[in-house]
Amino acid sequence: TELLESGPPLIIAAPGLEKMGKDLAKKLGSASQDIAAVDWDSFPSGDPNIRFRWQDVQGQHVVFLFDTVDRSKLFEQLALLQQLQGFPLPDSDDSPRKWKTYAQEGRY
């Protein structure tokens, strides 16, 4: 319940799970009843080129619907999961500085 007290979480759905993500967003009380926009693109080499708006994720609780049945996008999902777990974002106090201090000070 603590999760919902801070507002509905941001829903990210793997390819093929978008409808489930929208249904979940609706049940959790999301005003837009929408899911986060993720571009599941690939480079010409076939390597994942996953893109998302980090501003949408910053400061949000995230529910990631990860598809373990369809293995065709497993690597792409792992790449996004790694980005979400280890993507420190600078806070506004650090913006004017050339050398960022937010990660060392734990402010992100």
Backbone torsions as a table, in degrees:
resi	resn	phi	psi	omega
1	THR	NA	-26.9	178.8
2	GLU	-60.1	-36.4	178.8
3	LEU	-59.4	-45.7	-177.4
4	LEU	-76.4	-20.0	178.0
5	GLU	-66.3	-27.9	179.1
6	SER	-89.6	8.5	-179.3
7	GLY	106.7	163.4	-178.3
8	PRO	-65.1	144.4	-179.9
9	PRO	-73.6	161.3	173.7
10	LEU	-80.0	130.3	-179.0
11	ILE	-100.7	127.6	171.8
12	ILE	-117.4	127.6	-177.3
13	ALA	-117.7	134.7	174.9
14	ALA	-65.1	158.1	177.1
15	PRO	-53.7	131.4	-178.7
16	GLY	95.6	-14.1	-179.6
17	LEU	-110.6	15.5	-176.4
18	GLU	-61.6	-43.5	-179.8
19	LYS	-61.7	-43.9	177.6
20	MET	-61.3	-38.9	178.1
21	GLY	-63.2	-42.2	178.6
22	LYS	-66.9	-40.2	177.3
23	ASP	-62.9	-41.7	179.1
24	LEU	-65.5	-42.9	178.2
25	ALA	-58.8	-40.8	179.0
26	LYS	-64.4	-45.1	-179.1
27	LYS	-66.3	-29.9	-179.7
28	LEU	-87.2	-0.1	173.3
29	GLY	88.7	21.3	177.0
30	SER	-65.3	132.0	-178.0
31	ALA	-62.8	-40.4	-177.8
32	SER	-86.2	-15.6	-176.2
33	GLN	51.0	36.2	-179.1
34	ASP	-119.2	168.2	179.0
35	ILE	-112.9	162.6	-179.5
36	ALA	-63.8	141.2	178.0
37	ALA	-81.2	120.4	176.7
38	VAL	-125.4	130.6	176.3
39	ASP	-95.2	107.6	-176.6
40	TRP	-89.5	49.0	-175.4
41	ASP	-80.7	167.7	176.4
42	SER	-132.5	151.2	171.9
43	PHE	-72.1	163.2	177.7
44	PRO	-55.8	-25.9	178.5
45	SER	-72.9	-13.8	-176.6
46	GLY	98.5	-9.6	178.2
47	ASP	-70.2	146.1	-178.6
48	PRO	-64.8	141.5	174.1
49	ASN	-129.3	67.6	-174.4
50	ILE	-78.3	131.8	179.1
51	ARG	-132.5	144.0	175.0
52	PHE	-153.0	162.3	178.4
53	ARG	-84.5	108.3	-177.9
54	TRP	-64.5	-23.8	177.9
55	GLN	-63.6	-31.5	178.3
56	ASP	-71.2	-26.5	-175.4
57	VAL	-92.1	-29.8	-174.8
58	GLN	-56.4	125.6	176.3
59	GLY	75.7	8.1	-176.8
60	GLN	-105.6	148.2	164.3
61	HIS	-76.9	138.7	-175.8
62	VAL	-122.2	134.2	170.2
63	VAL	-111.6	117.9	-178.2
64	PHE	-107.1	112.6	176.6
65	LEU	-82.2	102.8	-172.6
66	PHE	-99.6	122.3	-177.4
67	ASP	-88.6	112.8	178.8
68	THR	-101.0	-1.3	179.9
69	VAL	-89.3	-51.2	178.3
70	ASP	-85.3	102.6	-175.2
71	ARG	-79.6	-1.9	-176.5
72	SER	-66.4	-23.3	-179.8
73	LYS	-117.6	20.5	-177.2
74	LEU	-61.5	-47.7	-178.0
75	PHE	-62.8	-40.1	178.9
76	GLU	-63.2	-41.3	179.4
77	GLN	-65.9	-40.6	177.8
78	LEU	-63.8	-38.1	178.3
79	ALA	-63.1	-42.7	178.3
80	LEU	-66.8	-42.5	178.5
81	LEU	-58.8	-42.2	178.2
82	GLN	-63.4	-41.1	177.9
83	GLN	-62.6	-42.5	-178.3
84	LEU	-67.3	-35.3	-177.5
85	GLN	-79.2	-32.3	-172.4
86	GLY	-124.2	41.0	-176.1
87	PHE	-117.1	82.4	-179.8
88	PRO	-68.8	135.9	-179.8
89	LEU	-112.8	131.8	-179.6
90	PRO	-66.9	146.2	173.6
91	ASP	-88.5	172.6	-173.8
92	SER	-66.6	-25.5	180.0
93	ASP	-66.5	-24.8	-175.5
94	ASP	-92.2	-7.5	-173.0
95	SER	-62.1	-36.2	-178.0
96	PRO	-80.8	-10.0	-176.2
97	ARG	-86.3	143.4	176.6
98	LYS	-70.7	-46.1	-179.0
99	TRP	-98.1	116.0	-175.7
100	LYS	-75.7	139.5	-177.4
101	THR	-117.4	-2.9	-172.0
102	TYR	-61.7	-39.1	-176.7
103	ALA	-67.9	-45.6	-179.3
104	GLN	-64.8	-32.2	-177.9
105	GLU	-92.2	-2.8	178.6
106	GLY	71.2	27.3	-178.6
107	ARG	-108.6	80.1	176.2
108	TYR	-156.3	NA	NA
